[in-house]
Structures are given as C-alpha cells and as structure tokens.
Amino acid sequence: MRAVRQVHVIGAGLAGLSAAVALTAAGRQVTLHEAGPAAGGRCRSYFDRDLGCRIDNGNHLLLSGNSATAEYLTTIGAAGSLTGPQVPLFPFVDVASGARWTLVPSRGRIPWWVLRPRRRVPGTRARDYLSLLALRRVRGDATVKDALDDGGALYRKLLEPLAIAALNTPPDAGLARLLGRVVEETLMRGGAACLPRVPRVGLSESFVDPAVAWLTARGGVLHTGRRIAALDRRGDVVVGLHGPDGPLDIDGAAVVLAVPPLVAADLLPGLTVPQQFSAILNVHFRITANPGPAGFVGVIGGVAEWVFVKPGIVAVTISAANRLADLPAEEIAARVWPDVCAAVGLSGAMPPWRVVKEKRATFAATAAEETRRPGARTRLRNLVLAGYWTATGLPATIEGAIRSGRTAAHLILAS
C-alpha cells in the first residue's frame, strides 16, 4: 500500500470513527461513508417517540482498564463524559432468594479483598478465587463452563454472568481464552482497572457526537445515507466506490472497510467472516428509580441480567438472548419487569416500555467462529479491515471495536 493522504472509511460505527480519528490525528484527510441516517452503528442514542424521551439502543458497561476507549475519548475531548463510582464496586441481587451483595475489589494488584467475606461473593472462600488464575492457562478451544464450572457459588454468581456479559455467548459454548483476555486486562490488574463507567448522558453524547464534531473541525467529511454497494478494483488495488450517487473514483486513496461482517463479505468475495451470531435484548422502562451507589445492579436467577438506572429510565440488558429474541416484545417486557422491581426496589404496574432487539448483535464467541475472524490486512494493497469482529483478541466489545479502528489506521500510516 503506498502512502496517501486521502483515506475513505466505509462505516461510521465505533470502529470506523476510531480509525478516522487516528488517521486525522496523523494528518490524513478522511471521508466517512455511512449507510445509516447517523453515525454510531450499534452504539448510539435516539429519541423514542413512544416513550417520549431519548434512550440508548443498548446498554454498555465500561471499565477503567479499557485503555483504547480511554485514549479515544481523551482525543475527541469526551473523557469527562463518563460517570461512575470512585471505587470499584459491583452490586448484585439474587431474585430467587432476595440476597444482595456487593463485590468490592481492592484497588491494587494484590487481591486483599478476597480475604474479606463482605467484599466477595457470599458462599465463597478466598481460595475459590484462585480459579481466576486458570484463565491465564487456558489454551485451545476450552469453553468457559469446561474451564471454570466447579459447581460452586463463585461460578454461578459471578463467573457465569461475567462470561455471558463479556462474550454474549452461553458459557457452555463461549471461548474461555476470550474471557481470559478481558479478565487479564481488568480484574487481574486490580480494582483501579475495574472502576465501572457508563455514559453520563448517552452513548451518542460520549462516543459519537464528539467524534464527529472533532473530525469535521479538522476537515473530515461524514456522508450519511451513503451505502457503498460495490468496490471497483484494478488488480490488487481499490480504485472506486459505488454509492447511491454512482461511482466515485478514489484515485488510489486508502480505504478502511469498517462495516458488519456479512456486509464486508459481500463487498469482498472470498473474505472469511463470522457467520453465527448472538442476540442482545434491551428493555427500557419510562420510570424514575434510585440509582444506588453504582448506577446498575447485576441480576442472578432472573430473566434480566443487568439493570441500569438512568435519569427517568430504567434499562435492562439480556445477553446471549437467542432463546428469547423471537418472543413478542410485550411478553419480554412482562417477564423482565419483576426482576427490575427486585433489583431497584420498584413496585406496581409495568410502566411504559420499549424492547430493542439486536438479533445479530455480535458474533457468537465460540471456537469455530473465532477461527473465522480475519486480521486487518487484506489481499488488496490499499484496503484494510476494522470492526469488533476482526481478530482483535477480544470478544465483541466497545474496547475491541475501538482497537480495531486504531489497528487499521496504524497499518495505513505505516505502509
């Protein structure tokens, strides 16, 4: 790939925005082509007419150890847009027994907290936490269940829900080494890397709007409603893009393809991409609740998994939700509402609600699908890939998407 100053980024989700920011910071001229009406992809906010308020299309819990995310937010001037407790704490409720507890890791790398019964999962012993070290040794295709399930409370009340949230895949299929990478970069680095963080206002206000403003202030151009349907090639070089307005000659400019995996496979015949996907369901209730010390609660033994309390909204996330995705939205909301009441102390009739279904939210984090994740390089000299579904070494997370964009940018800059 020859060095060029003009770069076209196809797709303005977080991977595409991350690539565009890194390239612009290095002095490149970037044009973004987004098929949808707005940037952000699956990480954005919008006004819901039925609820009469602004909501996020999904809930995302970040951790202070997400280094690429922190760097991205700092670059675009949005580092202060996240909020959360000043100490690492993770409240849980078991809806079957009514038991509540809060996991409170110590800030340093030495895990003194496991010696304090009130700071760990009830029913566990300090030595139970040595099982986390097993994740460092996991190789090959071992699943989370195979590697960690000893039938004890630690697995049922912490490791299993953590795996489902991180991998969006049931533990009996989820790849243990992917979970290990997440734990290695957060919990294993101590509580200082585990401070929970959520957007103070919304996903778009933290991750999307500041990035678009930062890019346009530096000469970047964002075209929305512009679906790139085909790539023109001459040998091993992309020479043109086919958009809704006809062909666009890019004159040898570099290209970052930051679209969903199946779209990428259509544009690049022969490209191997993940083919199996897992759903995520988010249920938003128009009601005010006490956010508690963390602003969220993990739910054990219910349909809901995580309950987030935002101004005027209580939002529920259900990961690995293929089993529920085809149910009527009203039934999903009715199943979840009792868990919400148990988690944040509400009662009464179910308030106005909205169910957001993402049936192909992420690739299934299985051994088979992991082998289908391509690297950023392609056989085309001026085209690289970005996306949570590329070979980032992480599961499908915001951190992985942002890292993939940065990797794509570095390849272009180093060529």
Secondary structure, 3 states (H helix, E strand, C coil): CCCCCEEEEECCCHHHHHHHHHHHHCCCEEEEECCCCCCCCCCCEEEECCCCEEEECCCCCEECCCHHHHHHHHHCCCHHHEECCCCCCEEEEECCCCCEEEECCCCCCCCHHHHCHHHCCCCCCHHHHHHHHHHHHCCCCCEHHHHHCCCCHHHHHHHHHHHHHHHCCCCCCCEHHHHHHHHHHCHHHCHHHCCEEEECCCHHHHHHHHHHHHHHHCCCEEECCCCCCEEEEECCEEEEEEECCEEEECCCCEEEECCCHHHHHHHCCCCCCCCCEEEEEEEEEECCCCCCCCCEEEEECCCCCEEEEECCEEEEEECCCCCCCCCCHHHHHHHHHHHHHHHHCCCCCCCCEEEEEEEEEEECCCHHHHCCCCCCECCCCCEEECCCCCCCCCCCCHHHHHHHHHHHHHHHHHC
